[in-house]
């Protein structure tokens, strides 16, 4: 055992680092070769060959007393050749500054924890850090090492929740550049390490960005490995830290066994078998998603015990208790008070129960439109007497206290932008069509390329394949054109949910208070550039009485047809809302992004340049997805309660994944071409030309896509010189292979998966992922409240089928009071107010949101290479220019889908935003 001699005091035992105590962990050839980094260091490292023993000096600025550790290396045999001679001429004093973020909660226990931690660190027994050289020690065949305890009292910074500690070393001049730091936490609790900066090592400091929780040693004896800011491909890893690189990845992967503990940072895969709760109620049983029968992307494994009544299901952790996500994926405490997801937790745990309590005894439909208007003008009186423990306690966040008024009795909603300028806009056909191009779900509309319209479903089960929409019906609305002429001129479009929903309609309609059709809507783009819906087909599963159960609706010129048309459009909007939420939003962004994140952490070292590029676009997604599994998409959750599919919601999402999802079509240009909304044109930016110039989502999206693509291509070219460097990158190839075979295993045999053989392949894959995490998610998420906050514009479910003359009683009621029939078909007051509250939260930016156009702090601290920083600065400048272009487009009177009387501008793809529900702004990642 080494001992440390404190001058003027007794001997004190000194911790032996793992690299000394267990040198076998850090020796051996490893699977990665040595070499030089493509990213040149800005720090001149001292490399002199003068000695073979060490003196390590630990001190603090507050205490001039020095703790000297001196040991002759020859006495150690082969156990620690990294300790060199104490000759002061062969050593230099190096200082490390450790930045730690304090907890924000000021409970008594937290204060005591901090005070005890401050005392232990003050005497130098709390945090041990070990510098590991990039150079190999010839004796141990591993990186050279020096160690020091953090010592002294913390120094405050400009941020009241951030403090700095110091540790001083005497480092031999032939030590080489530190490539990694091992951190061991001897405190009783975890702490958040922001970064370590090593000073006096040349002209510039060395940065070791961490942004991680350091677990206490009693929870896990392994030290945490923090690498310096330089990016290295696997084959270029310095010899002294290549084994640490491999060990760090192995620790993150785990062994796939046991229940994960909250302090762990282990990434692994599992199926979606935790959505139901049959142990609680038979009606809450839900099938597993993932496998041949119900294919689905994989989620992050938690390893909880199985259900008692169904061993194939994982037991649930009910709110407000947290679900496991790897420790660094959890929302930072500093964000919890301001971050949108923090409000989401408060919403589900507190506000929704209040709303339910208010309406539990009388969940009635709206009886007139003025009752809906009161939600924005007057507010909703909540019955707080039954919930005083929530309101008066600490369970409800300050955010929700602020939205209550008049003695905390009124919940008042902001006026959604869809009715702010024109409260009757939602009634118009051209607004219905405009939202297909510039609304919250602009990714479902397709060019009509075949006629007659045909189903791909089995006719023996679902009836004749041919649609009931005939040529004659369409041509009555074409202003003298034929169907063939309109199709040739690319003027006919379709929103088709028939095949996706018809297999589930019977199940959906068997649920209490749910009635739905599978819809098709044909739209016509007129000569003036204005689009409008011209015919709607609503289908039910065939029965013996109605083998062809399809109804056709067109815009009528009499009162009865006028109201019938309104009801038909409401049913289409209900279909659209469900597909938007379950397929285009949840599945294609949230769920499909999760395997990319798991694979990146398992296979790409934090030193890998591709990991550094992706990291800002992966942050917090696993946490928000875990929250969604707990209270949004779970059995009996808000999505099931408030959207048409009900308990069939995730089965529909699985069916859509099986039928339509393919990675190569998630790229924006490819998706537009697939839907017929663009054609290939090499003379145009991104190589495509839009069929409809006034298509705001696509036009603005292509600007963002092109900027991301340019950044990614330059970045990839910087690190990879040729195709061989791509093929030989073992971490990169393992990452892509794992995404296909473990992250999306139900689709692993599909031929459309891109190869990963050259720079173009890699750039395309990365551009698609970053687009999905940023621009795509922003376009279909942050408009939820602006468009859906007014329920008649976008009902999430319908409670009645459209009256038919054969049902004399209902039809008579409809004729006598069509407004009542319309409103009673919409969600009830409870359903509407719950989903409005959720949509408001999902559409909200926090004050500290991290946006795509900002040079991210992770990039600026992790990538010190000036050439790389120039790429990001250029990207940021380009996004600022794009914002100006979008603002100019929104003022251009030629673009009727984003400019005109009462028309809100299209801002969902504006890069920047302030806090709140703004209907604009592109965050870096899917964090809400």
N, C-alpha and C positions, 0 to 999 in steps of 0.2 A: 504494500500500500504506500503510495506517495504521501508525503506530509508537506504541509506548507508552513514555513517559519514566519510568524508575524513578529516583527522587531519589537522587543520590549514586552513580549507576552509568551504564553505557553504555546507549544506546538498544537496545530489544528489539523485534523485529518482533511485531506483534499480529495474530492471525487475523481476517480479514475474514469476517463471517458471511454465510451464503447469501443472507439477505434484502438485504444490501448488494451482494455480489458478483454475484448473479443476481436482481435485483429483478423481472425479468419473470415469475419463478415466483410472485410474490406479488401481482401486479397483475391487473387485468381485472375484469370484472363478476362472473364466477362465476355458477353457476346458482341460488344461494340468495339470497333477499332479506335485507335487514337488519331490525332491529326490536329489541324489548326482550324479555328473558327472562321467562317466567311465574314462574320461580323467583327470587324477589327475593334480592339479595345481603345478607348480614349485615355486609358490610365497607364502611364509608364510604370511597369512593375520592376522592383529591385530584384536582381538575380545575381548574387555573388557567391562564389564557392569558397567559404572560408572556415567552416567549423562543422562539428558533428554533435554538439550538445546545445542546450537551450536554457535561457532564464526567462520565465514569464512573470511579468510584474502586473499586479492588479491594483488599481487605485481609483480614487474619485477626486473630483475637484474640491469637494467639501472637506476631504480628509487627506492630509499630506502623507499619512502613514501608508507604507507600501507593503503589500503581501508578496513575499518573494518565494517562488518555487524554483528550486535548483536541484537538478539531478544529472549525474553523468550518464550519457547515453550508453557508454560501454558496459555499465553495470546492468543494463536492461536486457542484454543479449539481443534477440531479434524482436522483442515485443514492441518497441517504440523508437524507431530510428528517427522520428520526426522531432524529438527533443534534442536541441543542439546546445553548443557550449555557451557559457554565461559571459563570455568576453564581451563587454559593452561595445567594443569597437566593431564587432561582427553583428550587432543587433540594432534594431531601431524601434522606437516607441510608436505604437499604433493604437489609435483610439477607435472604439466602436460606439456608435450612438444607436440605442435601441428605442424605437418609437412604439409606444403601447397605447391602445385606446381603452379608456376607462369605461365602466358601465354607467349608463345614464340614470338608471333607477336608484333613487337615494333611500332605499330601505335600510333599516338598522343593521340587518345581517350583511348587506352589501357594504355598508360603511365599515363594519368590523372586519370584513374580508380584506378591504382595501388597506385599512390601517395595519393589519397583520402582515399583508404582503409587502407593504412599504417598509415595515421593520425588518422583515426577513431579507429583502433585497438590500436594505441599508447595511446590514452586517455581512452581506455577500454570501448568502446561502439560499437564494431563491431561484435564480435563473442562471444556468450554466450555458455558455456559448463556446463553441469550438470552431476555430478557423481551419478549413481544410484546403490545402494547396492544390492548384491545378497540376503541380509537378509530382512525380512519383518519388517516394523515398526508396532508395535502393535496398534498404534493409528489410522493410515491411512489404515492399511492392504495392503500397497503397499511398494515397495522398498524405503529405506531411500534415501535422496537426499541432496547433497550440490551443490552449483553452484558458478561459477566465470566467469567473462568476461576475455577473452584474453586481455592482457595488455602489452604494451611495443612495441618497434620497432623490426622488424624481424631480426633474425640472419642468415647470409648467410651460406651455406653448400658447400660441394665439388661440388655439381651440381649447375650451375648458375641459373637454373630455379626452384630450390627448396629452400624454406626458412623455418625457424622454429620460432614459437611464443611460449610464455610461459604463464601459468596461475597457480597461487598458491592458495592452500586451507589450512585451518585449519580443519582437519577431526577428529571427535571423534574416540577414540580408539575402541569403540564398534560398529563402523559403519559397519564393515564387508567388505568383498572383493567387490570392484566395479565390477559389471557385465555388465553394459551398460553405455554409455554416450549419453546424448541428446545434439545435436548441433543446435543452432539457429543462423541464419545468418541475422544480421541487416544491412549489407552492401547493396548497390544498385544492386550488380551483384553477380552471382554465383562464387564459388571458388572450386578448386579441393582439397579435403582433402585426403592426402595419408594415414596418420595414426596418432593416438594419443598414446603417451607413458606416463604412470603414474609412476613417480619415488618416491623413499623414502617410498614405501609401502612394506617394507620387504627387503630381500637380493637382490631380482631380480626385474626388472621393470615389470609392467603390460602392455601388448600390446593390443591395440584396432585397428586392421587393418581396414581401411576404403576403400581406392581406389574408391572414389565416388565423384560426384559433389554435393555440398550443395547449394540448391536453396535459393534465398533471401526470407526473410519472407513476403515481399510484394507480391511475386508470390504465396506463399503457407504458411499460418501461422503455419502449423504443424512443429514441430522440427524433425530433422532427428535422427534416433536411430542407434547408432554404438555399436555393442556388442564386448565383449573382445574375445581374440583369442581362448578361450577354446571351445571345441566341446561338445555339449549336445544333446542327444536324447530328444524328446519332454517330455517324462515322467520324465526325469532327470533335467529339467530346474529348477534352483534355484527359490524359491518362489518369491523373490523380483523382478525378471525380466520376469516371465512367461507371464504376461499380455502384457508387451512390445513386447515379441516375437510374440504374437497373433496380436497385433496392427500393427506391422511392416508388417506382411504378408497381412493383410487386406488392408493396404495402397497401396501395390504393385499391388493388383488385380484390383483395381478400381471398377467402377459400370457398365462398359460396355456401357456407354453412352457418347455422345458428341465427338468432335474432340480433339485428343490428342495434347497437347502443347509440344514444344520442350524441356522444362525444366523438364517435368514429367518423372517418371520411372514406368509406368503402363504397365503391361503385360496382353494381352488378345488375343483372337483368331479371325480370319476372313478368309473368302474364298479368292481365287485369283480373285478378280473382278476389279483389277486396272491395268491390262496389256494393255488394249485397250484404244483408245481415239476417240470414235465416234463423240464427240463434235468438234473435229478438222477435221476429215475426215472419211467418211463412210468406206473407205478401211482399216481404223485402228481399226474398231470394232473387239473385240475378245470375245469369250464366257467365262463365269465364270467357273473357275476350283474349284471343291469342291461341292459335292452333288451326288445324285444318277446317274445323266446322265454322268457327268464327275468327278469321284472321285479324290480327291487329298488331300495331307496333308494340314494343316492349316498354315497360316502365322500370323505375329503379326499385330494386329488391329491398324489402325491409325484413323479411325472414320471420314475421310474427307467426305464432302458433296457429294451427288450423281451427276452423269452426268446429263446435261440438257436433252439430247436426249435419254438417257437410264438410268432410275432410279436404275436399278439393278447393274450398274457399279459405282465404286467410282471415283470421279474426280482425275485427275493426278496432281502431282507436277513435273514439267519438270526440267531437269538439267539446270543450276547448283544448283538450290534450293534443300535443303536437304529434304528427306522423314523422317517422325518421326520414331525413334526407342527409346525405353526407354533410358533415358539420359546416364546411365552408359554403355550402349551397343555401343554408338558412339565411333569412333576411337579417342583415346587420341591425343591431339594436338602434343605432343612430337613425336608421331608416324606418324603424317600426312606428315611430310617432308621426312620421310624415308620409311614408310610402303608401301608395294606393292599396297594396295588399294588406297593410296594417289595418286600413279602413275596411277591407273586405272581411277580415276576421271579426272586427267589431260589428259589422253589418250582420253577418250570419249568426253571431253569438248573442247579439243584443237587440238590434233594431228589428230584424225579421220576427223574432218572438213577440216583440211589442205589437207589430202590425197584425200578426196572427191572433194575439190576444184581443185586439180591438175588434176584429171581424169574426171571431170564432163562433159567436152565437147567431150571427146573421150575415152570412156571406152572400150578398145580393149583387145582381148585375147593376150597372149604371142605368138609370132610368131616363136620363136626358144628357145631352152634351154639356150642359152647364155644370153638371156634377163633376165631369172630368176637368173642366176649366177651373173649378174651385181648387183643385189640387195645386195649381200654380199661383192663383190669386189670393186665396184665403188660407189654404192649408188643410190638413186632416187632423181632427182631434183624436188623440190616442188615449186609451183607457190606462192611465199610468198607475191607478190605485193598486192593481194586481201585480205591478212590476216595480214597486218602489225599491226593492232590494237591488235591482239592476240600475235604475236611474240614480239612486243616491249613493251607490257603491262605486268602486273603482273599475267595475267591469266594462263600463261604457266609455269610449274614448272621448277626448276633448272635441274631436271632429264632430261627433254626433251630438254632443251638447250644443255645439254652435248652430246646428241646423234646426234645433228645437227653438220655438219662440213662444211668447205669451206664457211665461211660467212653465216652460218645458211641457206644454200640452199640445202644441201644433207641430206637425211635420209638414213643411212646405217645400214643394219641388220647384226647381228652376224651370222656366219656360223653355222647352226644347226648341232648337233652332228651326225645325221644320215648320213650326207654326208661329215663330217669333215675328217674321216679316209678313206672312200671309197665312192667317189661321185656316183658310179654306183651300190652301194649295193641295193638300193631300187628296181632295176629292177629284181633282182633274186627271184625265187620262195622260196628258203629257207629263205630269209630275210622276205618275206611276212608272212611265217609261224612263223618265230622267233618272230615277233612283236605280234603275237597272244598270245605268252607265256611270252614275256619280253618287250612288248611295252607299250604304254600309255593306252591301253584298253585290259588288259589281263584277263578280267572277262566275256567274251562272249563265248569263246570256250567251247565246251562240248564233252563228249564221245558219239560217235554214238552207240546207244543201241537198236535201232529198225530199221528194214529194211523190206519192202520198207519205205522210208521216207514219213510220212503222215502229212497233214495239219489238224488243228482243226477248220478251218474256214468253214462257211456254203457253201457247194458245189453249192447250188442253186444260190448263189451270186458270189462266187469266183472261180467256176469251180471245176474240179475233185480234190479230196484231195490228191491223190497219186502224188508224185514228178515225174518229167520227168527224174530224175537221175536213170538209170537202173543198174542192176547188171552187165551187160556186159560192160557198160561204165566204171564202177569202176574197174572191174577185169583186164581191159587192162593196168591199172597202178599199179597193186599190185605185180608185180614181181613173178608171178606164184601162188600166194595165192588166195583162194576164199574169197568172202565177209564174209561168215560164219567164216572162219578161222581167218581172220583179226579182226573181231569183238570179237571173243572168246579170242584173244590175246591182246585185247584193243589197236589196232593199227589204228582204224578209228575214226576220230573226225569231228565235224561239227560246223560251225558258221552259225546260222540260223536266218535270219531276215525276213523270208517270212511272217509269220503270223502277226508280229508286224507292218510291213510297208505296206503290200498289200492293206489293207482297205483305205490307204491314198494316194496311188500312183496316182490315177486319179486326185485328187485335186492338188497334187504336180506338176504333169506334165502339168496342166493347167496354172501354173504360168509362166510369161515371163522368158525365159532363164533358165528353170529348166527341166531336164529330168532324171528320175530315174527308177530303177527296185527294186523289192523286191528280195533279194538275198539269196541263200544257197551256202555254200562252204564246200566241203568235203576235208579233209586233211588226209594224210597217214604218219604214223610214221614208218620209215624204220628200218631194222635190226641194222643199225649202230647208231640209235638214232636220225637221221636227219629227220625232218618233212618237208613236202611240200604239197601244194594244188594240188589236182589231177582232180577235176571237179568243175565247177561253174554253177549254175542254176540261170538265171535272169528271173523274171516273171513280166508280166503286167496283169492288170485286164482283164478278158475274154471279148471278144466282139462277135457280131454275125458272123463276118468274121474270128475271131481267138478265138474259144471257149477254146482252150488250149494254151494260149499265153505264152509259156515257151521256153526259149532258153538255150541250153547246150553248154558249152565251155570247151575244154581241151587244155592242152599244145600241140601245134602243132609243126611239124618239118619243115614246109615251112614258107615263109615270111608272107603270108596272115594270117595264123592261129596264127603265133607268135604275130602279132600286134593285132589281135582280142582278144587274151588271155590277152595282156596288157590292153586293154580297159575294158575287163570284170573284171580284178583285180581292176582297178581304180573305177569301179562302186561299187564293194564290199567295197573298202576302204571308199568311200563316204557314203555308208550305215553305216559302222562302225563308221565313224567320227560323224555322226548325233546321233546314238544310244549312243555312248560314252558321248557326250556333254549333251544330253537332258535327258537320262535315268540314265546311270551309274554315271555320274558326278553331274549334277544339281539335279535330283530327289533323288537319293539314298544317297547322302551325304548332300548337301546344304538344300534341301527342307525338307527331312525327319528329319534332325537334329533340325530344327527350333521348332517343337512342344515340343521336349524334353527340350529345353532351356526355353521356355515359361512356361511349367509346373513346372520345377525346381524352377524358381523364384517365381511363384505363390504359391507353396505348401511347399517348403522346406525352412525353415529359414536359414539365413546365418550362424547361429550357428550349423546347422545340419551337422554331419560329412559327409554325402553323398553329400550335397551341396558343402562342402569344397573340396571334392575329384573331383567333376565334374567341378567346376568353371573354372579352367584353360583351360578346353576342350570346353567351351562354349563361350569364349570371342570373340567378334567382328563378330560372325557369323550372327547375326541379321542385323548388319550394312552392311556387304558385300552382303547379300541377298537383302536388300532394294536397294542398288546400282544396283544390277543385274535387279531388277524389273523396275528400272528407265531407264536403257540404254542398257541392254544386252538381256534379254528375253522378253521385252515388244514388243507390236505391232510396227513394223518398226524398231526394235532394231538391234543390230549387229548380233545376232544369226539368226534372220529371214533373214537378208540381205545376210548372207554369208554361210548358211548351206542349204542343199537340201530341208528339209521340209518347209522352208519359213514360211508363216503365219500359217501353220499347226503344227508348232514345239511343242508348249505346249499341243496341243490336243494329239499328239503322246505320249508325256510324261505322260499325264493322262491315256491314254489307257494302257501304260506299267505298271503304278501303279496298275491299275485295274486287269490286267492279271497276273502279276508276283510278285509284291512286297509283302513280308511278313517278319515281324520283326524277326521271328525265323530263317529265312534263310539268314539274314544279317551277322550272325556270320561267320567268315572266314571258319572254319572247316565244318560247315553246308552247306555253299555255294559250297565248293569244292565237297562235297558228292552229293549235288543236281545236279551238272553239270556232275557227273560221273568222275571228275578229281581226286578223292581220294576215298578210301574205308576204312571202319572202321577197326582199328587194335589196340587193347588195349595195345600191346607191344610197340607201337610207341609214341613219344611225341605228345601231343594233341589228342591221340587216333585215328589217321588216318594215312594212308600210301598213298603217291602220286602215281598216275598211271604213271606219267612221272616224273622221278627224276629230269630231267633238265627242270624244270618249275620255272624259277627264281622268278616270283611274288609270287607263292604259297610257295616255299621253304623258301624264306626270310620272307614272310609275317607270316608264322607259327612261326618263331622265335620271331617276335614282338608280335604276338598274345599271345604266351605262357608267355612272360614276363609281359604283361599287366594283363593276367589272374592271375598269381601268386601274383602280387601286390594287385589286387582287392580282391582276396580271403583272403589274410592275413589282409587286411584293414577291410573287412566286419567281419571277425572272431573276430577282436579286439573289435569292437563296439557292435556286436550282439552275445549273448551267446548261443541262441537257436532259434528254429523256432518261439516260442511264442513272443520273442522280435521283430521279423520281423512283425508278424501279428498285434501286438499291437502298432506299430509305426504309429500313425495316420497321420503324415505328409508324411511318405514314401508311405503308402497305397493310400493316396489322390493323390500324385504325379503320381503313376503308373496308377491309375484309370483315371486321367485326360488326360494322354498321349493317352490312348486308346479311351476314350469317347469324348474328346474335340479336341485333337491334330490330331487324325486319325479317326474321327467319321464315315467316309464312310466305314471303315473296322472294326468297333467296335464289330460286331457280328461274326467275324471269329473265328473258334475254335482253331487256332494255336497260339493265343497270349499266351506267357508264364504266368504261375501263379506267384504270389509273396507271397510265403508261408514259405520259408526257406532261409538259407544262400546261398545255391547253386543257387536258383532262382535269388536272388539279384545279386550275383557275375556274373552270366551269362548275365543278362540284362546290368549291368554296363560295363562289358568287351566289349560287342558288341557296346555300345555307344561310349566308348573311342576309340575303334579300328576304327570306322567309322570316328570320328572326327580327328584322327591322321593318322594312317598307311594307311587306305583305301583311304582317300582323297589325301594323299601325292602320293600314287602309281598311281592315275589316273589324277592328276592335274599337277604336276611339270614336266612331260614329254611332255606337249603339244607343246611347241616350239621345244625342241630337236627332236621330231618326226614329228610334223606338220608344222614346220617352212619352210620345203622344200615342197611346194605344190604338186608336182607330186607324192611324197611318200604317201601323205594322203590328197587328195582333199576333201574339205568340201562340195562340190557340183559338179554335172556334168551338163553340158549344152546341151548335145546331147545324143540321143540313139545311140547304136552301129549300123553302117550301115548294111543294108540287101541287098542281091542281087536283091530283088524285087524293091528296090528303086534305079534304075539304075544311076541316077545323083549323088546321095550322095556316092553310092558304087564306082563309077568311080573316084570321087574326093579322096576317101580313097585309092584306088589302086595307084593313081598317087602321092599322098603325105600323107602317113600314119602319119608322124610326125605332120603335120599340123592338121589332123583330131584329133589326140590325144590331142594336146595343145589347140585347139579350143573347146574341150569338157571340159576342166578344168575351174576353176574360172577365171574371167577376171582379168586384172591387178589391178583394183580398189578393187574387192572382195578379191583377194589374199593378197594385201598389208594391207588392213584393218584387216583381220583375223590374219595375221602374227603379226601385232602390238599388237592385243589383246592377242594372244597366248604368245607372249614374256612377256607381263606384267603379265599374269596369272601364268607364270612359274617362276616368279622372287621372290627370298627371299630378304627381307629387311635386312639392317645391324643389326637391333635389333630384329630379329626373335626370338621367344621363342620356343625351341625345346623340344621334348619328353624326351630326355635323361638328361635334366638339372633338378635339384631339383628346382622346380618353386618357385619364390619369394612369390607367394600367399600361397604356402604350408609352406614355411619356416617361414613366418610371421603369418600365421593363425593357424598353428598347432605346438605348442611349446612342445608337448609331445615327449620325446626322443625316445620312442619305435616307434612312427609313423614316425619320421624323419629317423630312421634306415631303415624302410621299403622303403622309397623313395630313400635313399642312395644306398640300395641294388639294387633297380630297375635301378637306374642310372648306377651303375657298370655293371649290366647285359647287358644293352643296349650298353655300351662301348665294352663289349666282343662280342656282336652280330655284331657290326661294324667290328671287326677284322675277324670274321667268314665270313662275306659277302665279305670282301676284299680278303680273301683266296680263296673263291669260284670263284671269278672273275679271279683269276690267274690259276685255275685248268683247264688243257687242256681237261679233260673229259667232261666239260660242254660247249658244242658248242654254246649254246644260250647266253653265256655271255663271251666267250673267243674265239679268232681266228683272222685271218687276216682281218683287217678292222672292226671287231665286237666291238662295244662299250660295256664296262662292264655294268652290271645291277646294278645301284646305287640308284634307286628311293626309296628304303626302307633302305638306310643307314641313321641312326638316325641324324647325324650332317651334317651341311652344312655351307659354307660361304655365303656371300651375292651374289645376282645376279642370272642369269639363270645357275644353276649348275647341274640340273637333279638329285638331291639327297636332303636328309634332310626331317625329319618328324616334322613339327610344332605340337604344342599341339592341335590346334584348326583349324577350317575351317575359315580362315581369309582372303582368296583371292580366 
